[in-house]
Amino acid sequence: MTYSTSRPRGHLLIGQSGGATAVINASLAGAVREALASDGIDGIYGARHGIQGLLDGDLLDLRREPAATWDGLVATPSAALGSCRYRLQPDDPERALDLLRRLSVRHFLYIGGNDSADTAHRIALAARAADYDLRVVCVPKTIDNDLPGTDHCPGYGSAARFIALATMDSAMCTEAIPTHYPVKVIEVMGRDAGWLAAAAALGKEREEDAPHLIYVPERPFVPTRFLEDVRRAHERYGYVVAVVTETVRDERGQPLGAVGAQGVDAFGHQLLGGAAQALVGMVREELGLRARFDRPGDLQRMASSCVSATDRDEAYRVGGAAVRAALSGVTDKMVTLVRVLGPAYACETNLVDLDVVANEQRLLPAEYLDAEGTGVTPAFRDYALPLIGDPLPRHVRLRGVPIGQ
């Protein structure tokens, strides 16, 4: 497809969608600042609660925000415009396009993940079918880190940093009194991909450090193997910390978290939350060991105290890149991050077709898991460590020299 390189003066509309993150507002700020600096954009509008806000006519005039707003939002978690999980109904794309046309919107930016890419792609197709010159560009966002076509996703680095720190800190508690609850299971988000669970190992320096075991959806969960893994780790270290993705599934494809399921979202994804509880029950019943679980919940997506400076900077940059892409005539694309080969970590932005991203997932590669599938390889550490920003703290332990020696 060829794009018009002319600049039809019109308005820009921005929406945020899906699970909010610690850096999604940095993308919003980056986009708005780029738009404010452009002579090709008139009004700058924000859709409250994503595509639902557009369909309801619930829009904000972002030009009326003081400059200090964008300074502050760069470091503010959650979605300042409000988010949604809404799947377009059959007549919604045309209805949304009619609203955009009436508003003279020529540039539509949608900040979100896989499902948001589907929404943006459908609107781009509707505009093409109606011969309306609308430039639709997605800004990537997801802690799951599972968008195809990009090296990584804004939001992941900060969430990965949180999970690494949470695992290190929680494990210290278990290590201090291992006879109390010798087995701990930490349940993390990730839908069908194990990127976040793998990040739990980024603070691991010694073999005996936690996490001792990691279970991801890319590998079928076998209960007998899990119990043997726990038994051996307990014998070796005196306590066990295991990390599990909330969507881990057994060999039949049944999610362990079904015990805590709360239905499905608008896109048909199961709302799970019982994997750790199921594993704790297995350990208690089959091994006779006391066990407990931790579930950080929304904190892993939103903890401003654990934001990666690298992640925040890249989130800001992809917002600005999306505006520049739209102004250049690009449509039906998502901004991507491309890692530049070299001795020091660096990334550039590029673009990928939305139909490659919409409703698709990039799973954790097999080479990032060890032979047993319960730990990560050096290749994963090389990939992920630059994304979490500053080096993780090192927890100090006593030398443990007995009196008289």
Steps between C-alpha positions, in 0.01 A plus 500: 500500500617854426444782744420861437793717595286814512402647834125555516454735789282334756478389855684227689312259728680286758363215711641258759384141525557177689677452830663821620874498570755709686613672176195516270456868588854568380384387155203735523726789601746422220222498243336820620827691518589392147156607380526836676826566318353415159341743256312215333257441787220725618300361791645237732224290653503223757238223509401418856511124556635419157277403211198506728557871558512563127177309440333687787634839394687533830800702386744742661681801354862422580626832368339661804721309742785703652852405396569378853243224449718327242811542718322326788335227295834370378554368855137418588372139480161381375305635201430873534233487228340191648517158336259232381473141387239534228474286189354677199156378395428450128368851440745680733783568250267686265340682793841600635609613154190716464582669832862552398395650168254737665774610740745548210740256664771396254740332742397226745749363751410204720728402788463134591582136440381210282127568535547875454685426176192311381282802578731740318539264204123474453460877506782537247326250271170686536671828408660340197169353386333841538788676324551726801858618549549393861844408631471228768811415703527280809736576787618172661425436865488179702678355800448158341769587242321284245447731201640364172731714291672686781808411705308580819202699620481817708371403842689173516832636629340662804278201577800269459698715743214479751477121470876456538506718812184347646643151458830599661330669795230239559757222482706665775200462733468131421875450535498661845255248647480203263336269751194724523394488134773311315326532161387826344331542163492844334234543231563760229309632200576418139191367323646225276865607510764446767704818455412638845552174683843468338586849628478367856846348443672829411613554860633146539878498554565158654352156437336503844335838444129522422315431287586133511225408253310688227191374317381669181207439262734408215568166671219261605476472877541145629396467867720198576804676355420816696478307826831329431658836415382643833611196698851513355533875543385474862756230570776707343423850631277448802226717348345555157381809315314425177363756254202413281318687225129532578408328170722192531316196359514126545561248221133515397515877464296558813619807696590432862353839583153381401429457871511878531350583160267797477359457150649650185569853379353662188757325280433155643811481718442311825530709815710262706648525845549169674817336368706566813216387722480172308876440530499574871222247543703235316806560717302478822307188404769303316824606670370591844688830495356827620461738209361843423464726198550863407307679225623855432197574281477847351817612678711318242346714224487832681775532763649845441777418748636235262485685170791429269646822363570317174139387479362847572729662241401250232129536584533873447690455174246264340225754571686768307593254224133415448411865439786542254394183318141620469611839372715331237196321358537164673188309601403154629837461673644456850820663620769246593826499689800358316813412697820638351790260503805629683687490830250730673123458509308722258165490319350672199136528396345344191157390380313174448164425334212481746368176352825337616432614858122484539397210724842337461759418766876466516581232753815452703756335267615151589863614514416727796409199718745243634484128417259429787278791407500628860776759470634757256812501284775764472341599168186614681701697752689672219168587339312620808754665730540816286123549506464527878723808530744544787672191641298316761613536862710225653364358823775444755518198727707444812824309459375280780822444694425312826648624829839349572598434142 
